[in-house]
Amino acid sequence: MLLVKVSVLDDLRIYFKQWKPKEYLFEGENGGKYSSTSVMAIINKASKKANIKKKISPHILRHSFATHLLENGTDLRYIQRLLGHSSTKTTEIYTQVAINHVQKIVSPIDLINLE
């Protein structure tokens, strides 16, 4: 059996060639940007399909994206730029979230039962 690895970039190129968006990469039915209602409908459908029980929103996705970038070593200034924050103070919120995650890490040594 032949397995073909397809990247997100490959998928986006196929999508772009097929749909030929004019102004936004993902446009509504009649062009232009998606409405907030449409975005929420897409997120709700995807979260149900993925069997996610928590309430998901665009803000939560944005927050998770930034937190994962930080946890994976991305410089805070790059995250600030990606999120469009004018002040680093706004972006620094994510450092506290990342620190809380680090503090919850359990060392494998602590899991060894020596009794």
N, CA, C and O of each residue as an XYZ file, in Angstrom:
460
protein
N       0.837     -1.171      0.000
C       0.000      0.000      0.000
C       0.889      1.243      0.000
O       1.845      1.328      0.770
N       0.569      2.207     -0.868
C       1.339      3.434     -0.999
C       0.700      4.524     -0.147
O      -0.469      4.861     -0.330
N       1.475      5.072      0.784
C       0.993      6.168      1.609
C       1.548      7.480      1.073
O       2.751      7.607      0.847
N       0.686      8.433      0.876
C       1.106      9.725      0.369
C       0.926     10.750      1.480
O      -0.168     10.908      2.022
N       1.998     11.437      1.810
C       1.936     12.461      2.842
C       1.512     13.776      2.181
O       2.167     14.266      1.261
N       0.426     14.320      2.659
C      -0.078     15.580      2.129
C      -0.003     16.615      3.244
O      -0.456     16.371      4.362
N       0.562     17.751      2.935
C       0.684     18.800      3.941
C      -0.487     19.769      3.850
O      -1.227     19.782      2.866
N      -0.637     20.564      4.872
C      -1.677     21.588      4.875
C      -1.444     22.539      3.704
O      -2.395     22.982      3.061
N      -0.186     22.851      3.431
C       0.125     23.744      2.320
C      -0.341     23.156      0.992
O      -0.863     23.876      0.141
N      -0.154     21.848      0.812
C      -0.650     21.189     -0.400
C      -2.166     21.315     -0.502
O      -2.704     21.624     -1.565
N      -2.845     21.074      0.610
C      -4.313     21.200      0.641
C      -4.751     22.624      0.307
O      -5.712     22.825     -0.436
N      -4.044     23.611      0.858
C      -4.394     25.000      0.598
C      -4.181     25.377     -0.868
O      -4.954     26.143     -1.444
N      -3.132     24.834     -1.455
C      -2.893     25.107     -2.885
C      -4.014     24.540     -3.746
O      -4.474     25.197     -4.679
N      -4.454     23.326     -3.437
C      -5.560     22.698     -4.173
C      -6.826     23.524     -4.002
O      -7.535     23.807     -4.967
N      -7.097     23.905     -2.763
C      -8.278     24.723     -2.467
C      -8.235     26.038     -3.252
O      -9.228     26.444     -3.855
N      -7.073     26.697     -3.234
C      -6.931     27.996     -3.895
C      -7.160     27.882     -5.406
O      -7.826     28.728     -6.004
N      -6.613     26.850     -6.005
C      -6.799     26.650     -7.446
C      -8.253     26.365     -7.786
O      -8.760     26.821     -8.811
N      -8.918     25.614     -6.926
C     -10.309     25.241     -7.196
C     -11.272     26.413     -6.992
O     -12.139     26.655     -7.832
N     -11.124     27.137     -5.886
C     -12.109     28.158     -5.520
C     -11.724     29.570     -5.957
O     -12.586     30.445     -6.030
N     -10.455     29.804     -6.245
C      -9.961     31.104     -6.706
C     -10.504     32.293     -5.880
O     -11.191     33.159     -6.421
N     -10.197     32.329     -4.591
C     -10.691     33.429     -3.761
C     -10.136     34.772     -4.241
O      -9.011     34.852     -4.733
N     -10.934     35.807     -4.092
C     -10.560     37.139     -4.605
C      -9.915     38.025     -3.538
O      -8.853     38.606     -3.764
N     -10.562     38.122     -2.380
C     -10.089     39.049     -1.355
C      -9.556     38.334     -0.114
O      -8.499     38.693      0.407
N     -10.288     37.320      0.360
C      -9.901     36.548      1.540
C      -9.604     35.123      1.103
O     -10.160     34.644      0.115
N      -8.728     34.446      1.837
C      -8.433     33.055      1.494
C      -9.688     32.211      1.584
O      -9.963     31.406      0.694
N     -10.457     32.388      2.661
C     -11.725     31.678      2.828
C     -12.845     32.706      2.756
O     -12.978     33.554      3.639
N     -13.636     32.628      1.715
C     -14.689     33.609      1.496
C     -16.059     32.969      1.644
O     -16.222     31.760      1.476
N     -17.037     33.803      1.963
C     -18.412     33.347      2.061
C     -18.959     32.979      0.686
O     -18.273     33.124     -0.326
N     -20.191     32.507      0.661
C     -20.828     32.072     -0.590
C     -20.792     33.126     -1.682
O     -20.554     32.809     -2.848
N     -21.024     34.365     -1.313
C     -21.070     35.454     -2.290
C     -19.793     36.281     -2.296
O     -19.814     37.449     -2.685
N     -18.684     35.692     -1.871
C     -17.428     36.432     -1.755
C     -17.393     37.184     -0.437
O     -18.329     37.099      0.358
N     -16.326     37.912     -0.207
C     -16.196     38.657      1.042
C     -15.921     37.750      2.223
O     -15.837     36.530      2.090
N     -15.782     38.375      3.381
C     -15.438     37.583      4.570
C     -16.664     36.865      5.126
O     -17.810     37.260      4.909
N     -16.362     35.791      5.852
C     -17.431     35.038      6.520
C     -18.027     35.889      7.634
O     -17.319     36.680      8.258
N     -19.299     35.735      7.881
C     -19.934     36.405      9.012
C     -19.535     35.671     10.287
O     -19.118     34.514     10.239
N     -19.662     36.344     11.422
C     -19.332     35.690     12.693
C     -20.248     34.490     12.931
O     -19.830     33.498     13.529
N     -21.490     34.577     12.466
C     -22.432     33.459     12.605
C     -21.948     32.241     11.813
O     -22.013     31.110     12.295
N     -21.467     32.486     10.607
C     -20.960     31.387      9.778
C     -19.718     30.751     10.388
O     -19.569     29.529     10.388
N     -18.831     31.593     10.906
C     -17.608     31.078     11.544
C     -17.979     30.201     12.735
O     -17.417     29.119     12.905
N     -18.916     30.656     13.557
C     -19.344     29.860     14.720
C     -19.989     28.547     14.276
O     -19.782     27.514     14.913
N     -20.761     28.574     13.200
C     -21.393     27.346     12.700
C     -20.331     26.347     12.249
O     -20.452     25.150     12.512
N     -19.294     26.831     11.574
C     -18.195     25.959     11.122
C     -17.464     25.359     12.320
O     -17.173     24.163     12.340
N     -17.171     26.183     13.309
C     -16.469     25.715     14.508
C     -17.321     24.697     15.267
O     -16.814     23.667     15.710
N     -18.599     24.983     15.415
C     -19.482     24.047     16.129
C     -19.570     22.708     15.407
O     -19.518     21.656     16.044
N     -19.702     22.740     14.095
C     -19.783     21.501     13.314
C     -18.487     20.694     13.449
O     -18.526     19.477     13.631
N     -17.338     21.379     13.358
C     -16.044     20.692     13.463
C     -15.832     20.127     14.865
O     -15.305     19.024     15.010
N     -16.237     20.870     15.903
C     -16.035     20.370     17.266
C     -16.935     19.172     17.555
O     -16.532     18.252     18.267
N     -18.139     19.177     17.013
C     -19.019     18.012     17.173
C     -18.434     16.799     16.457
O     -18.434     15.688     16.987
N     -17.938     17.029     15.250
C     -17.343     15.944     14.463
C     -16.128     15.352     15.181
O     -15.876     14.149     15.107
N     -15.374     16.221     15.883
C     -14.190     15.775     16.619
C     -14.537     15.294     18.025
O     -13.653     14.929     18.800
N     -15.836     15.297     18.351
C     -16.323     14.851     19.656
C     -15.727     15.667     20.815
O     -15.404     15.131     21.875
N     -15.592     16.973     20.578
C     -15.102     17.877     21.613
C     -16.302     18.346     22.433
O     -17.268     18.876     21.884
N     -16.235     18.153     23.718
C     -17.364     18.486     24.589
C     -17.338     19.944     25.063
O     -18.387     20.520     25.349
N     -16.146     20.539     25.145
C     -16.039     21.924     25.606
C     -16.612     22.878     24.562
O     -16.644     22.574     23.370
N     -17.060     24.033     25.037
C     -17.545     25.071     24.129
C     -16.323     25.711     23.454
O     -15.398     26.158     24.132
N     -16.328     25.749     22.145
C     -15.208     26.288     21.371
C     -15.649     27.590     20.707
O     -16.796     27.729     20.282
N     -14.718     28.542     20.626
C     -14.996     29.817     19.961
C     -13.757     30.243     19.181
O     -12.674     29.701     19.403
N     -13.897     31.195     18.282
C     -12.712     31.692     17.570
C     -11.658     32.226     18.546
O     -10.459     32.057     18.323
N     -12.105     32.862     19.613
C     -11.157     33.392     20.593
C     -10.363     32.266     21.268
O      -9.155     32.386     21.471
N     -11.046     31.183     21.608
C     -10.357     30.044     22.231
C      -9.342     29.446     21.263
O      -8.241     29.078     21.672
N      -9.698     29.345     19.991
C      -8.761     28.820     18.989
C      -7.541     29.730     18.862
O      -6.410     29.251     18.784
N      -7.771     31.027     18.843
C      -6.681     32.010     18.752
C      -5.772     31.910     19.978
O      -4.547     31.925     19.860
N      -6.389     31.807     21.150
C      -5.643     31.694     22.405
C      -4.817     30.401     22.427
O      -3.652     30.413     22.823
N      -5.420     29.300     22.003
C      -4.713     28.014     21.963
C      -3.545     28.061     20.991
O      -2.459     27.560     21.283
N      -3.780     28.667     19.832
C      -2.729     28.810     18.816
C      -1.529     29.539     19.408
O      -0.396     29.074     19.283
N      -1.771     30.671     20.048
C      -0.685     31.465     20.626
C       0.026     30.707     21.742
O       1.254     30.731     21.829
N      -0.736     30.044     22.583
C      -0.146     29.294     23.691
C       0.727     28.156     23.185
O       1.826     27.944     23.696
N       0.248     27.423     22.186
C       1.052     26.323     21.624
C       2.325     26.843     20.971
O       3.382     26.224     21.097
N       2.238     27.969     20.280
C       3.449     28.556     19.693
C       4.473     28.866     20.774
O       5.655     28.548     20.638
N       4.009     29.486     21.841
C       4.909     29.851     22.941
C       5.503     28.617     23.595
O       6.703     28.577     23.864
N       4.673     27.601     23.858
C       5.150     26.368     24.490
C       6.154     25.638     23.614
O       6.985     24.882     24.119
N       6.085     25.856     22.300
C       7.022     25.209     21.378
C       8.226     26.084     21.065
O       8.990     25.787     20.147
N       8.400     27.167     21.828
C       9.620     27.964     21.732
C       9.578     29.153     20.794
O      10.616     29.770     20.555
N       8.426     29.498     20.258
C       8.349     30.657     19.375
C       8.545     31.930     20.184
O       7.950     32.095     21.249
N       9.367     32.814     19.682
C       9.645     34.078     20.354
C       8.357     34.889     20.515
O       7.533     34.956     19.603
N       8.200     35.497     21.681
C       6.997     36.262     22.002
C       6.752     37.392     20.999
O       5.601     37.721     20.712
N       7.814     37.985     20.468
C       7.647     39.079     19.500
C       7.029     38.590     18.194
O       6.273     39.322     17.555
N       7.347     37.348     17.788
C       6.730     36.781     16.581
C       5.237     36.532     16.820
O       4.400     36.797     15.957
N       4.931     36.017     18.009
C       3.528     35.765     18.350
C       2.764     37.081     18.376
O       1.639     37.160     17.882
N       3.374     38.118     18.955
C       2.755     39.444     18.991
C       2.417     39.899     17.580
O       1.325     40.410     17.329
N       3.336     39.716     16.680
C       3.117     40.155     15.293
C       2.025     39.328     14.610
O       1.164     39.875     13.921
N       2.067     38.005     14.807
C       1.055     37.135     14.205
C      -0.354     37.478     14.681
O      -1.308     37.437     13.904
N      -0.477     37.817     15.970
C      -1.788     38.114     16.532
C      -2.224     39.558     16.290
O      -3.376     39.917     16.532
N      -1.290     40.382     15.811
C      -1.637     41.773     15.535
C      -1.723     42.638     16.776
O      -2.402     43.664     16.770
N      -1.041     42.236     17.843
C      -1.037     43.037     19.065
C      -0.079     44.213     18.900
O       1.043     44.038     18.424
N      -0.514     45.406     19.289
C       0.371     46.568     19.187
C       1.331     46.635     20.377
O       2.405     47.230     20.281
N       0.946     46.032     21.482
C       1.770     46.055     22.688
C       2.175     44.644     23.089
O       1.384     43.707     22.986
N       3.410     44.503     23.545
C       3.857     43.189     24.027
C       3.119     42.809     25.312
O       3.011     41.628     25.641
N       2.611     43.812     26.037
C       1.879     43.537     27.277
C       0.663     42.644     27.007
O       0.353     41.759     27.804
N      -0.022     42.875     25.889
C      -1.181     42.064     25.532
C      -0.760     40.624     25.276
O      -1.435     39.685     25.697
N       0.358     40.460     24.585
C       0.831     39.118     24.226
C       1.393     38.387     25.439
O       1.378     37.156     25.476
N       1.881     39.110     26.413
C       2.491     38.493     27.593
C       1.500     37.684     28.419
O       1.917     36.910     29.280
N       0.213     37.838     28.185
C      -0.804     37.022     28.858
C      -0.494     35.545     28.651
O      -0.679     34.730     29.555
N      -0.022     35.208     27.455
C       0.229     33.813     27.101
C       1.409     33.224     27.859
O       1.491     32.006     28.016
N       2.326     34.066     28.333
C       3.462     33.523     29.091
C       2.982     32.912     30.393
O       3.520     31.891     30.822
N       1.985     33.508     31.038
C       1.450     32.958     32.288
C       0.777     31.621     32.039
O       0.926     30.694     32.835
N       0.037     31.512     30.944
C      -0.618     30.249     30.598
C       0.435     29.177     30.366
O       0.290     28.055     30.851
N       1.486     29.502     29.636
C       2.543     28.532     29.351
C       3.259     28.112     30.631
O       3.589     26.938     30.794
N       3.506     29.057     31.542
C       4.171     28.735     32.809
C       3.296     27.780     33.616
O       3.808     26.839     34.222
N       1.991     28.011     33.632
C       1.087     27.117     34.360
C       1.151     25.702     33.808
O       1.078     24.742     34.575
N       1.286     25.553     32.505
C       1.395     24.227     31.903
C       2.709     23.558     32.307
O       2.733     22.366     32.612
N       3.786     24.316     32.310
C       5.093     23.769     32.676
C       5.066     23.288     34.121
O       5.647     22.250     34.439
N       4.404     24.024     34.989
C       4.356     23.653     36.403
C       3.571     22.365     36.634
O       3.760     21.706     37.657
N       2.703     22.000     35.711
C       1.894     20.782     35.851
C       2.604     19.531     35.332
O       2.102     18.419     35.500
N       3.762     19.706     34.707
C       4.479     18.559     34.160
C       5.000     17.693     35.293
O       5.616     18.184     36.239
N       4.748     16.419     35.183
C       5.215     15.459     36.183
C       6.444     14.756     35.624
O       6.433     14.249     34.502
N       7.487     14.736     36.415
C       8.714     14.065     36.005
C       8.490     12.555     35.986
O       7.853     12.021     36.894
N       9.000     11.857     34.970
C       8.877     10.397     34.946
C       9.527      9.751     36.181
O       9.120      8.669     36.602
N      10.510     10.398     36.741
C      11.170      9.875     37.931
C      10.184      9.847     39.104
O      10.203      8.932     39.928
N       9.327     10.867     39.160
C       8.331     10.930     40.248
C       7.289      9.823     40.101
O       6.594      9.501     41.064
N       7.173      9.246     38.930
C       6.184      8.197     38.694
C       6.701      6.798     39.042
O       5.939      5.831     39.055
N       7.987      6.706     39.321
C       8.584      5.395     39.663
C       8.150      4.994     41.066
O       8.283      5.764     42.018
N       7.634      3.786     41.175
C       7.216      3.259     42.464
C       8.361      2.426     43.027
O       8.672      1.351     42.513
N       8.972      2.921     44.066
C      10.137      2.248     44.638
C       9.780      1.314     45.791
O      10.678      0.760     46.426
N       8.525      1.130     46.068
C       8.117      0.256     47.178
C       8.024     -1.182     46.733
O       7.694     -2.056     47.535
